[in-house]
């Protein structure tokens, strides 16, 4: 663009960012915002991990704490066979996770496949309750 006159005004528009694929932006209402940050010392971390392990939680600790804080009702413990099977499957999954760290790579890959099958079975039981 050539400006021949000093009084001439040029309007400059910023370039629009192009988005190529990817996940669409979330609504501000749907976005999760950080509201609390737990700063735990070593003893508190060990206690939290012990509580998570005893509850047979197989997900990440932050999801466990969020679910615990936001739950409206106490955890329902039924006497049904499926509930018992799910309970033991999640415990087995947690122990296999600890065992996987101690084994060599070849054995760990076998344990990982077993864990995936156990996790799928426990999820199916949980979703059908």
C-alpha positions as a printed NumPy array, in Angstrom:
array([[  0.   ,   0.   ,   0.   ],
       [  1.402,   3.344,  -1.027],
       [  0.539,   6.448,   0.937],
       [  0.856,   9.444,  -1.324],
       [ -0.766,  12.05 ,   0.87 ],
       [  0.248,  12.753,   4.473],
       [ -3.386,  13.252,   5.454],
       [ -4.447,   9.896,   4.088],
       [ -5.615,   7.458,   6.785],
       [ -5.017,   3.736,   6.455],
       [ -7.097,   1.287,   8.445],
       [ -5.131,  -1.689,   9.698],
       [ -7.117,  -4.801,  10.592],
       [ -5.536,  -7.551,  12.659],
       [ -5.287, -10.959,  11.05 ],
       [ -7.755, -13.509,  12.283],
       [ -6.279, -16.596,  13.813],
       [ -7.071, -19.642,  11.754],
       [ -8.117, -22.755,  13.598],
       [ -7.349, -25.98 ,  11.888],
       [ -9.289, -28.833,  13.445],
       [ -8.986, -29.643,  17.102],
       [-11.514, -29.578,  19.848],
       [-14.146, -26.815,  19.706],
       [-14.057, -24.17 ,  22.419],
       [-16.159, -24.884,  25.487],
       [-18.901, -22.639,  26.7  ],
       [-17.717, -20.532,  29.676],
       [-20.535, -22.127,  31.677],
       [-19.192, -25.629,  31.016],
       [-15.54 , -24.844,  31.754],
       [-14.076, -26.092,  34.996],
       [-12.237, -23.497,  36.989],
       [ -9.686, -24.166,  39.661],
       [-11.288, -23.354,  42.983],
       [ -9.149, -25.18 ,  45.481],
       [ -5.576, -26.321,  45.565],
       [ -4.542, -28.847,  48.149],
       [ -1.049, -28.434,  49.458],
       [ -0.244, -31.644,  51.23 ],
       [  2.885, -32.649,  53.067],
       [  4.35 , -36.138,  52.709],
       [  2.286, -37.674,  55.516],
       [ -0.938, -36.155,  54.167],
       [ -0.176, -37.413,  50.649],
       [  0.403, -40.925,  51.998],
       [ -2.881, -40.775,  53.904],
       [ -4.774, -39.558,  50.834],
       [ -3.276, -42.344,  48.705],
       [ -4.184, -44.879,  51.398],
       [ -7.793, -43.636,  51.429],
       [ -7.913, -43.809,  47.634],
       [ -6.492, -47.342,  47.622],
       [ -8.907, -48.516,  50.326],
       [-11.848, -47.121,  48.393],
       [-10.689, -49.099,  45.319],
       [-10.482, -45.982,  43.159],
       [ -8.59 , -46.586,  39.914],
       [ -8.637, -43.044,  38.508],
       [ -6.477, -40.066,  39.29 ],
       [ -6.421, -38.53 ,  42.799],
       [ -7.921, -35.196,  41.726],
       [-11.023, -36.911,  40.318],
       [-11.366, -38.892,  43.549],
       [-11.231, -35.75 ,  45.688],
       [-13.618, -33.885,  43.374],
       [-16.095, -36.771,  43.458],
       [-15.809, -37.054,  47.221],
       [-16.342, -33.341,  47.795],
       [-19.183, -32.952,  45.31 ],
       [-21.059, -36.155,  46.124],
       [-24.551, -35.439,  47.404],
       [-25.044, -38.792,  49.06 ],
       [-22.87 , -41.218,  50.934],
       [-21.327, -44.008,  48.94 ],
       [-23.854, -46.719,  48.352],
       [-22.579, -50.117,  49.351],
       [-24.929, -52.834,  48.259],
       [-24.861, -56.497,  49.112],
       [-25.391, -57.618,  45.534],
       [-23.057, -60.019,  43.807],
       [-22.171, -57.467,  41.126],
       [-21.19 , -54.885,  43.721],
       [-18.932, -57.422,  45.419],
       [-17.348, -58.45 ,  42.129],
       [-16.782, -54.812,  41.184],
       [-15.212, -54.162,  44.583],
       [-12.737, -57.026,  44.212],
       [-11.951, -56.142,  40.603],
       [-11.027, -52.581,  41.55 ],
       [ -8.862, -53.815,  44.431],
       [ -7.129, -56.25 ,  42.081],
       [ -6.57 , -53.424,  39.594],
       [ -4.945, -51.273,  42.292],
       [ -2.595, -54.071,  43.396],
       [ -1.65 , -54.867,  39.792],
       [ -0.774, -51.199,  39.32 ],
       [  1.652, -51.399,  42.239],
       [  3.051, -54.712,  40.984],
       [  3.532, -53.347,  37.477],
       [  6.111, -50.837,  38.708],
       [  8.268, -53.594,  40.163],
       [  8.372, -55.885,  37.1  ],
       [ 10.492, -55.71 ,  33.976],
       [  9.086, -54.268,  30.758],
       [  7.942, -57.55 ,  29.165],
       [  6.051, -58.705,  32.234],
       [  4.653, -55.215,  32.778],
       [  3.096, -55.207,  29.3  ],
       [  1.256, -58.446,  30.163],
       [  0.084, -56.929,  33.441],
       [ -1.083, -53.835,  31.548],
       [ -3.319, -55.967,  29.292],
       [ -4.759, -57.767,  32.322],
       [ -5.361, -54.412,  34.042],
       [ -7.172, -53.09 ,  30.976],
       [ -9.482, -56.126,  30.912],
       [-10.165, -55.829,  34.657],
       [-10.812, -52.109,  34.334],
       [-13.264, -52.648,  31.455],
       [-15.14 , -55.302,  33.433],
       [-15.343, -53.098,  36.544],
       [-16.507, -50.114,  34.455],
       [-19.213, -52.226,  32.8  ],
       [-20.49 , -53.381,  36.186],
       [-20.368, -49.835,  37.581],
       [-22.248, -48.388,  34.588],
       [-24.985, -51.038,  34.816],
       [-25.698, -50.571,  38.545]])
